[in-house]
Amino acid sequence: MNPSLELQLKTLPSEPGVYRYYDKNDQLLYVGKAKNLKKRVLSYFNKTLSGYRTRIMVGKINRLETTIVNSEYDALLLENNLIKEHQPFYNVMLKDDKTYPWICIKNEDFPRIFLTRTKIKDGSEYYGPYAKVRPAKILLDTIKHIYKLRTCNLNLAPAKIEEGKYKVCLEYHIKNCEGPCEGLESKEDYDEKIDAIRGIIKGDFRKAKEYLMNQMMKYATNLQFESAQIVKERLDALEDYQAKNTVVNPSIDDVDVFGMTSDETAAYVNFFKIRNGNIIQSFTTEIKKILEETDEEIMEEALIEIRQKFDSNSKEVLLPFHLAIEIPNVKLIVPKVGDKKRIVELSEKNAKEYRLEKLKQVQIVDPERHTNRIMAEMQKLLRMPVEPRHIEGFDNSNIQGTNPVSACVVFKDGKPSKADYRIFHPRTVEGPNDFATMEEVIYRRYKRMLDEGEDLPQLILIDGGKGQLSSAVKSLRLLGLYGKITIIGIAKRLEELFFPEDSIPLYLDKKSETLKILQRVRDEAHRFGVKHHRTRRKNSTIKSELEEIPGVGGKTIELLLSRLKSVKRIKESSLETLEEILGKSKAKIVYEFFNNE
């Protein structure tokens, strides 16, 4: 550490603010916020610092700068702006180079309404952005179906209309416009429609419904039933659109909702903007983890960035977990029950679905990255010292102790390695004793691997609960391998994971990829074991029937089965066929046994 940096660390203020790390080339490495600058910055230079990427970054720090602000929230805002401006290498960012569409109500006489990807500061109103174009187009189509609006770009100033400069176009004749260019529609009536449309875009359908209802009643009163029917169809279209977009209690008004899910490499954040009980905007993004950031740290960054992106000033924000940050005049709520809890769960579900979609894409495009991520996740969830690149699973199969077999399946990088599968026939165990069988098989498997110098697995999975696991652990202790290989048991009923010397089982999320791989190893061991158990039982049954033939021994039975394959074909064989296989004397015994029978 250079002397000037060491001096800076000793003189840091204990105030809220933002810190910036620079390398020896004066390149900005990282921007961070802190409630207490001194405590936060010094934590990076702690000898017990976790995370190899963080240690790499700290090793590059040559100098630092700090800026003191009034509150932690101000620090978060400043940090967000500096990250967007400088894009430091070690900061998480909501990098998104897409230009999302907005719905624009143009600042002009008789305003046009259209989709645009460019915001111009000309006094026009912009609503959005919309993360997907399709919902915005559906909304615009619904509006145009209900209201007749102009689409031309004429300057419809009152003076020009009075001068009679314009003539109605085709849109008027096909009844898509009411002809404001010739003064056939008043500005007051047009503005009333625009006001109702603003409400629809914001999720408030009351003015639009009231406007259409009044129109329909006016036509009906004047006995213009065809016109009244057209307006009724528009009202039905509006109610249909509202029904498809109302997913929460209408009393939930002017609320922002955030949901999140994460794994070892990234976090996925979903955002809902809710107005009058309607989700009027939904947005989900992926945020790469760079310095082992916590979910809370990422959510704080996402909260500020996304609210700015969508120009939200809601006074209430619903979250899946508590944040340390306080935002002036905004309530951060973690709902426990009711409709608000359900909408947070819906947001989390959207984040999880988005994650799965991304992972499927990565699996196709970059399978190695997909495997690396799963291995890192398994290492963390199973509390392993290394990634489980080589997994072996064991299962016992027998019926009341008869024809017992033990299956060993091998998975490498999360995929079956069928060439390495093995079947064991217990030698020292008599009767149905799963515990003793497991103890014998585990000892034989790893004694041989040690003797032959083969690579040992990082993870052993035992199909069964504490009893089978304890038996397997006994063998590992005898071989001196206990503590060098992670071993766990998986119980079928509740998918409980048991660890040696731990009485409390581990329960993983049912959708966890770690659990899915463990289930696949378990199921594959069971399938492989049952397959060989059935084969052995079938062969045993066949042999026992042939053993009843007097004067016929094991070698003769093996010869018959190798040539004729089944007892049925042996029974149906002619004397001549049997003589070709066994010779005259043996053939006669077998032939007469089955034919006399």
C-alpha positions in Angstrom: 0.0 0.0 0.0 1.4 3.4 -1.0 2.0 5.9 1.9 -0.5 8.5 0.6 -3.3 5.9 0.5 -2.4 4.7 4.0 -2.6 8.3 5.2 -6.0 8.8 3.5 -7.3 5.7 5.3 -6.3 7.1 8.7 -8.0 10.5 8.1 -11.4 9.3 6.7 -14.5 11.1 8.0 -17.3 9.2 9.8 -20.0 10.8 7.7 -22.4 9.5 5.0 -21.0 9.9 1.5 -19.5 8.4 -1.6 -16.1 6.9 -2.1 -14.2 6.3 -5.3 -11.2 3.9 -5.8 -8.6 4.6 -8.5 -5.7 2.5 -9.8 -2.1 3.6 -10.5 -3.1 4.7 -14.0 -5.8 6.9 -12.4 -8.5 4.7 -13.8 -11.7 4.7 -11.8 -12.2 1.1 -10.4 -15.2 1.4 -8.1 -17.8 3.9 -6.7 -19.5 3.0 -3.4 -21.8 4.7 -0.9 -21.7 4.5 2.8 -23.6 5.6 5.9 -20.2 5.9 7.6 -17.3 6.4 5.2 -14.6 5.5 7.6 -16.1 2.1 8.6 -17.1 1.1 5.1 -13.8 2.0 3.4 -11.6 0.4 6.1 -13.7 -2.8 5.8 -12.1 -3.3 2.3 -8.6 -3.4 3.8 -9.5 -6.0 6.4 -7.2 -9.0 6.3 -10.2 -11.4 6.5 -11.8 -9.9 3.4 -14.0 -12.5 1.6 -14.3 -12.9 -2.1 -11.4 -13.3 -4.5 -12.7 -10.6 -6.9 -12.9 -8.1 -4.1 -9.3 -9.0 -3.1 -8.2 -8.5 -6.7 -9.8 -5.0 -6.8 -8.4 -3.9 -3.4 -4.9 -5.0 -4.6 -5.2 -2.5 -7.5 -6.3 0.5 -5.4 -3.7 3.3 -5.5 -5.8 6.2 -4.2 -9.3 7.1 -3.1 -11.6 10.1 -3.2 -14.6 10.8 -1.0 -17.6 13.1 -1.1 -19.6 13.9 2.0 -23.4 14.3 1.7 -26.3 14.9 4.1 -27.9 11.4 4.2 -27.4 7.8 3.1 -30.2 8.4 0.5 -28.3 11.3 -1.0 -25.2 9.1 -1.1 -27.2 6.5 -3.0 -28.4 9.0 -5.6 -24.8 10.4 -6.1 -23.4 6.9 -6.4 -26.0 6.0 -9.0 -25.2 9.1 -11.1 -21.4 8.6 -10.9 -21.8 4.9 -11.9 -23.9 5.9 -14.9 -21.5 8.6 -15.9 -18.2 6.8 -15.5 -19.2 3.1 -15.7 -16.5 1.8 -13.3 -15.3 -1.8 -14.0 -16.1 -3.3 -10.6 -19.6 -1.7 -10.2 -22.9 -3.6 -10.9 -24.9 -1.7 -13.4 -28.3 -2.0 -15.0 -26.6 -2.0 -18.4 -29.3 -1.8 -21.0 -28.6 -0.5 -24.4 -32.2 -0.9 -25.6 -34.2 2.2 -26.4 -37.7 1.5 -25.0 -40.8 3.0 -26.6 -42.9 5.7 -25.0 -46.5 6.7 -25.7 -46.4 10.4 -26.6 -49.2 12.9 -26.3 -47.9 15.7 -28.6 -47.8 19.3 -27.3 -50.0 20.8 -30.0 -53.5 21.8 -30.9 -55.7 18.7 -31.2 -52.8 16.5 -29.9 -51.7 13.3 -31.8 -51.0 10.2 -29.8 -48.3 7.8 -31.0 -45.4 5.5 -30.1 -41.9 6.9 -30.1 -38.4 5.8 -28.9 -37.1 9.4 -28.7 -38.1 11.9 -26.0 -38.0 15.5 -27.2 -38.2 18.4 -24.6 -41.0 20.3 -26.4 -43.6 20.2 -23.7 -45.1 16.9 -25.0 -46.3 14.3 -22.5 -44.4 10.9 -22.4 -45.7 7.8 -20.7 -43.5 4.8 -20.3 -41.0 3.5 -21.1 -42.6 0.1 -22.1 -40.2 -2.8 -21.6 -42.0 -4.6 -24.5 -43.5 -3.0 -27.6 -46.5 -5.3 -27.8 -48.4 -4.1 -24.7 -47.9 -0.5 -25.7 -49.3 -1.2 -29.2 -52.3 -3.1 -27.7 -53.0 -0.1 -25.5 -52.8 2.3 -28.5 -55.0 0.1 -30.6 -57.5 0.0 -27.8 -57.5 3.8 -27.5 -57.9 4.3 -31.3 -60.7 1.8 -31.3 -62.6 3.8 -28.7 -61.7 7.3 -29.8 -61.5 9.0 -33.2 -58.2 10.9 -33.2 -56.3 12.7 -35.9 -53.2 11.1 -37.3 -52.1 13.9 -39.7 -49.2 16.3 -38.8 -51.0 19.5 -39.9 -50.7 22.6 -37.8 -54.3 22.9 -36.5 -54.0 26.3 -34.9 -57.5 27.9 -34.5 -56.5 30.7 -37.0 -55.6 28.3 -39.7 -58.8 26.3 -39.3 -60.9 29.5 -39.5 -59.1 30.5 -42.7 -60.2 27.1 -44.2 -56.7 26.1 -45.2 -57.4 22.4 -44.8 -59.7 19.8 -46.2 -60.7 16.5 -44.6 -58.8 13.5 -45.7 -59.5 9.7 -46.2 -59.3 9.1 -42.4 -62.4 11.3 -42.0 -64.3 9.5 -44.7 -63.6 6.0 -43.3 -64.7 7.4 -39.9 -61.4 7.2 -38.1 -61.3 11.0 -37.5 -64.0 13.6 -36.8 -62.5 16.4 -39.0 -61.1 19.0 -36.6 -59.1 20.4 -39.6 -62.3 21.8 -41.0 -63.8 22.7 -37.6 -66.1 19.7 -37.6 -65.0 18.8 -34.1 -64.5 21.4 -31.3 -61.3 21.7 -29.4 -63.2 21.3 -26.1 -64.6 17.9 -27.2 -61.2 16.8 -28.5 -59.5 17.8 -25.2 -62.1 15.9 -23.3 -61.1 12.7 -25.2 -57.4 13.4 -24.6 -58.1 13.8 -20.8 -59.9 10.5 -20.7 -57.0 8.9 -22.7 -54.5 10.1 -20.1 -56.5 8.3 -17.5 -56.5 5.0 -19.5 -52.7 5.2 -20.0 -52.3 5.8 -16.2 -54.6 3.0 -15.4 -57.6 5.2 -14.4 -60.6 4.1 -16.6 -63.3 6.2 -14.8 -63.3 9.3 -17.1 -63.1 7.2 -20.2 -66.1 5.1 -19.1 -68.0 8.2 -18.1 -67.3 9.9 -21.4 -68.5 6.8 -23.4 -71.5 6.2 -21.2 -72.7 9.8 -21.7 -72.2 9.5 -25.5 -74.2 6.3 -25.6 -77.1 7.8 -23.6 -77.1 10.9 -25.8 -77.4 8.8 -28.9 -80.0 6.5 -27.4 -82.1 9.5 -26.2 -82.1 10.9 -29.7 -83.1 7.5 -31.1 -79.7 7.1 -32.8 -79.5 3.4 -31.9 -76.9 2.4 -34.4 -74.5 5.1 -33.1 -75.4 4.1 -29.5 -74.5 0.5 -30.4 -71.1 1.6 -31.8 -70.3 3.5 -28.6 -71.4 0.4 -26.6 -69.0 -1.7 -28.5 -66.2 0.8 -27.6 -67.2 0.7 -24.0 -67.1 -3.1 -24.0 -63.6 -3.0 -25.6 -62.4 -0.7 -22.8 -63.9 -2.9 -20.1 -62.2 -6.0 -21.8 -58.9 -4.2 -21.8 -59.3 -3.2 -18.1 -60.3 -6.8 -17.1 -57.1 -8.2 -18.7 -54.9 -5.7 -16.9 -56.5 -5.6 -13.5 -54.6 -8.1 -11.4 -54.7 -6.6 -8.0 -57.1 -5.1 -5.6 -58.4 -1.7 -7.0 -57.7 -0.1 -3.6 -54.0 -0.5 -4.2 -53.3 2.8 -5.9 -50.1 4.6 -6.9 -47.6 1.9 -5.7 -44.3 0.6 -7.0 -43.6 -3.1 -6.5 -40.2 -4.8 -6.6 -39.5 -8.6 -6.7 -36.1 -10.3 -6.9 -34.4 -13.7 -7.2 -30.7 -14.3 -7.5 -28.0 -16.9 -7.8 -24.2 -17.0 -7.5 -23.5 -14.9 -10.6 -26.5 -12.5 -11.0 -29.6 -11.0 -9.6 -32.9 -10.6 -11.5 -35.2 -7.7 -10.5 -38.8 -7.2 -11.6 -40.7 -3.9 -11.3 -44.4 -3.2 -11.4 -45.9 0.3 -11.6 -49.5 0.1 -10.2 -52.1 2.7 -10.6 -55.8 2.3 -9.6 -55.3 -1.4 -9.1 -53.8 -1.9 -12.6 -50.3 -2.9 -13.5 -49.6 -0.3 -16.1 -45.9 -1.1 -16.5 -43.8 -4.2 -15.9 -40.0 -4.4 -16.4 -37.5 -7.1 -15.5 -33.7 -6.9 -15.7 -30.6 -9.0 -15.0 -27.8 -7.5 -12.9 -24.4 -9.3 -12.9 -22.7 -9.7 -9.6 -19.1 -8.4 -9.6 -17.9 -8.2 -5.9 -20.2 -10.8 -4.2 -22.8 -8.1 -3.7 -25.7 -9.0 -1.4 -29.4 -9.0 -2.5 -30.0 -5.9 -0.3 -27.1 -3.9 -1.9 -28.3 -4.8 -5.4 -32.0 -4.0 -4.6 -31.0 -0.5 -3.3 -29.2 0.2 -6.6 -32.0 -1.2 -8.7 -34.7 0.7 -6.7 -33.2 4.1 -7.4 -32.2 3.3 -11.0 -35.5 1.8 -12.1 -37.6 4.5 -10.4 -35.6 7.1 -12.3 -35.9 5.2 -15.5 -39.6 5.0 -15.3 -40.0 8.5 -13.9 -41.9 7.2 -10.9 -42.7 9.4 -7.9 -44.9 6.9 -6.0 -44.9 7.5 -2.2 -45.2 3.8 -1.5 -42.9 1.0 -2.5 -43.6 -2.7 -1.8 -40.5 -4.9 -1.3 -39.8 -8.6 -0.7 -37.3 -7.8 2.1 -36.2 -4.9 4.3 -33.6 -2.4 3.1 -31.4 -0.3 5.4 -31.9 2.8 3.2 -34.5 5.5 3.9 -36.0 7.5 1.0 -37.5 10.9 2.0 -41.3 11.0 1.8 -41.4 7.4 0.5 -42.7 4.4 2.5 -40.7 1.2 2.0 -43.1 -1.6 3.0 -42.5 -5.4 3.2 -46.1 -6.8 3.3 -46.7 -9.9 5.4 -50.3 -10.8 4.3 -53.1 -9.8 2.0 -53.2 -8.4 -1.6 -50.0 -6.4 -1.2 -48.2 -9.6 -0.2 -49.6 -11.4 -3.2 -48.5 -8.7 -5.7 -45.0 -8.8 -4.3 -45.1 -12.6 -4.8 -46.3 -12.1 -8.4 -43.4 -9.7 -9.0 -41.0 -12.3 -7.6 -42.5 -14.9 -9.8 -41.9 -12.7 -12.9 -38.2 -12.3 -11.8 -37.9 -16.1 -11.4 -39.4 -16.8 -14.8 -37.1 -14.2 -16.4 -34.1 -15.9 -14.7 -35.2 -19.4 -16.0 -35.6 -17.9 -19.5 -32.1 -16.4 -19.4 -30.6 -19.6 -18.1 -32.2 -21.6 -20.9 -30.7 -19.2 -23.4 -27.2 -19.5 -21.8 -27.5 -23.3 -21.7 -28.0 -23.2 -25.5 -25.5 -20.5 -26.4 -22.8 -21.1 -23.7 -23.2 -24.5 -22.0 -19.8 -24.2 -20.3 -20.9 -21.0 -18.5 -24.2 -22.7 -17.6 -22.3 -25.7 -16.0 -19.9 -23.4 -14.2 -22.8 -21.5 -12.6 -24.6 -24.6 -11.5 -21.4 -26.1 -10.0 -20.7 -22.8 -8.1 -24.3 -22.8 -6.8 -24.1 -26.5 -5.6 -20.8 -25.8 -3.8 -22.4 -22.9 -1.9 -25.7 -24.6 -1.1 -24.2 -27.9 0.0 -21.5 -26.2 2.0 -18.7 -27.9 0.1 -15.0 -26.8 0.0 -14.8 -27.4 -3.8 -17.3 -27.7 -6.7 -18.9 -31.1 -7.2 -17.5 -31.8 -10.6 -17.6 -35.6 -9.9 -20.6 -37.0 -8.1 -21.3 -40.6 -7.3 -24.8 -41.9 -6.2 -25.6 -45.2 -4.5 -28.9 -47.1 -4.2 -29.7 -50.7 -3.0 -32.3 -52.9 -4.7 -33.8 -56.2 -3.4 -37.1 -57.9 -2.7 -37.2 -59.3 0.8 -33.4 -59.8 0.6 -33.4 -61.9 -2.6 -31.1 -61.1 -5.5 -29.7 -57.9 -3.9 -27.7 -55.5 -6.0 -26.2 -52.1 -5.3 -26.0 -49.5 -8.0 -23.3 -46.8 -8.3 -23.9 -44.0 -10.9 -21.4 -41.3 -11.8 -22.1 -37.7 -12.9 -19.4 -35.4 -14.2 -20.1 -31.7 -14.6 -23.8 -32.4 -13.8 -24.2 -35.0 -16.5 -24.4 -38.8 -16.4 -21.1 -40.6 -17.3 -22.6 -44.0 -18.1 -19.3 -45.7 -18.9 -18.4 -45.3 -15.2 -21.6 -46.9 -13.8 -21.0 -49.9 -11.6 -23.1 -52.8 -10.1 -22.2 -54.5 -6.8 -23.4 -57.8 -5.6 -23.1 -57.9 -1.8 -20.7 -60.6 -0.5 -20.8 -60.4 3.3 -24.5 -59.5 3.8 -27.3 -62.0 4.1 -31.0 -61.1 4.2 -32.5 -57.6 3.7 -30.0 -55.3 5.5 -29.7 -52.0 3.7 -27.3 -50.5 6.3 -24.8 -53.4 6.1 -25.1 -53.5 2.3 -24.3 -49.8 2.0 -21.4 -50.1 4.4 -19.9 -53.0 2.3 -20.4 -51.4 -1.1 -19.0 -48.0 -0.1 -15.9 -49.7 1.3 -15.4 -51.8 -1.8 -15.9 -49.0 -4.2 -13.4 -46.5 -2.6 -10.9 -49.1 -1.5 -10.5 -50.2 -5.1 -10.3 -46.6 -6.3 -7.6 -45.9 -3.7 -5.7 -49.0 -4.7 -5.8 -48.2 -8.4 -5.0 -44.5 -8.0 -8.3 -43.3 -9.6 -9.6 -39.8 -9.0 -12.1 -39.7 -6.1 -15.4 -37.9 -6.3 -16.0 -34.5 -4.6 -19.6 -35.6 -3.6 -21.2 -38.9 -2.6 -25.0 -39.1 -2.6 -26.7 -41.9 -0.6 -30.3 -42.7 -1.4 -31.7 -42.9 2.1 -31.9 -41.2 5.4 -29.6 -41.0 8.5 -29.2 -44.9 8.8 -27.8 -45.4 5.3 -25.7 -42.3 5.6 -24.2 -43.4 8.9 -23.3 -46.8 7.4 -21.5 -45.1 4.5 -19.7 -42.8 6.8 -18.3 -45.8 8.7 -16.6 -47.1 5.6 -15.2 -43.7 4.7 -13.7 -43.4 8.2 -12.0 -46.9 7.8 -10.5 -45.7 4.6 -9.4 -42.4 6.0 -11.5 -40.5 3.5 -14.1 -39.0 5.9 -13.8 -35.2 5.7 -12.0 -35.4 2.4 -15.1 -36.2 0.4 -18.5 -34.5 1.0 -21.2 -37.1 1.7 -24.9 -36.5 2.0 -28.1 -38.6 2.2 -31.4 -37.7 0.4 -34.7 -39.0 1.7 -37.5 -39.4 -0.8 -40.5 -38.3 1.2 -39.7 -34.7 1.7 -36.5 -34.5 -0.3 -34.6 -33.9 2.9 -30.8 -33.7 2.7 -28.9 -35.2 5.6 -25.3 -34.3 6.5 -23.1 -36.4 8.9 -23.1 -35.2 12.5 -26.0 -32.8 11.8 -29.4 -33.7 13.2 -31.3 -31.0 11.2 -31.9 -31.8 7.5 -31.4 -29.2 4.8 -34.5 -28.4 2.6 -33.7 -26.8 -0.8 -36.2 -24.8 -2.9 -38.2 -27.3 -5.1 -37.1 -25.4 -8.2 -33.4 -25.2 -7.2 -31.1 -26.6 -9.9 -29.0 -28.1 -7.1 -31.9 -30.2 -5.9 -32.8 -31.2 -9.4 -29.3 -32.5 -10.1 -29.3 -34.4 -6.8 -32.8 -35.9 -7.6 -31.5 -36.9 -11.0 -28.5 -38.7 -9.5 -30.8 -40.4 -7.0 -33.3 -41.4 -9.6 -30.6 -42.6 -12.0 -29.1 -44.8 -9.3 -32.5 -46.3 -8.5 -33.3 -46.9 -12.2 -29.9 -48.5 -12.8 -30.2 -50.7 -9.7 -33.7 -51.8 -10.4 -32.8 -52.7 -14.0 -30.0 -55.0 -12.9 -32.0 -56.4 -10.0 -34.8 -57.4 -12.4 -32.4 -59.0 -14.8 -30.8 -61.0 -11.9 -34.2 -62.1 -10.5 -35.3 -63.1 -14.0 -32.2 -65.2 -14.6 -32.5 -66.7 -11.2 -36.1 -67.8 -11.9 -35.2 -69.3 -15.3 -32.2 -71.2 -13.8 -34.3 -72.6 -10.9 -36.8 -74.1 -13.4 -34.0 -75.7 -15.5 -32.3 -76.9 -12.3 -35.3 -79.2 -11.7 -34.2 -81.4 -14.6 -32.4 -84.5 -13.2 -28.9 -84.9 -14.4 -28.6 -81.4 -15.8 -26.0 -79.1 -14.1 -25.0 -75.5 -14.3 -22.8 -75.7 -17.4 -25.6 -77.4 -19.4 -28.1 -74.7 -18.3 -25.7 -72.0 -19.3 -25.2 -73.6 -22.7 -28.9 -74.0 -23.4 -29.6 -70.4 -22.4 -26.8 -69.0 -24.4 -28.1 -70.7 -27.6 -31.9 -70.7 -27.1 -32.2 -67.6 -24.9 -35.4 -68.7 -23.0 -37.1 -71.6 -21.2 -40.0 -71.3 -23.6 -37.8 -72.0 -26.6 -36.0 -74.8 -24.8 -39.4 -76.5 -24.2 -40.5 -76.0 -27.8 -37.2 -77.3 -29.3 -37.1 -80.6 -31.2 -34.9 -83.5 -30.1 -32.7 -82.9 -33.1 -32.1 -79.2 -32.1 -31.2 -80.3 -28.6 -28.9 -83.0 -29.8 -27.0 -80.4 -31.9 -26.4 -78.4 -28.7 -26.0 -81.0 -26.0 -25.3 -84.3 -27.6 -27.6 -87.3 -27.7 -27.7 -88.4 -24.0 -28.2 -85.0 -22.4 -30.6 -83.9 -25.2 -32.8 -87.0 -24.6 -33.0 -86.2 -20.8 -34.1 -82.5 -21.4 -36.5 -83.4 -24.3 -38.2 -86.2 -22.3 -38.5 -84.0 -19.1 -40.5 -81.3 -20.9 -42.5 -83.5 -23.2 -43.5 -85.9 -20.4 -44.4 -82.8 -18.3 
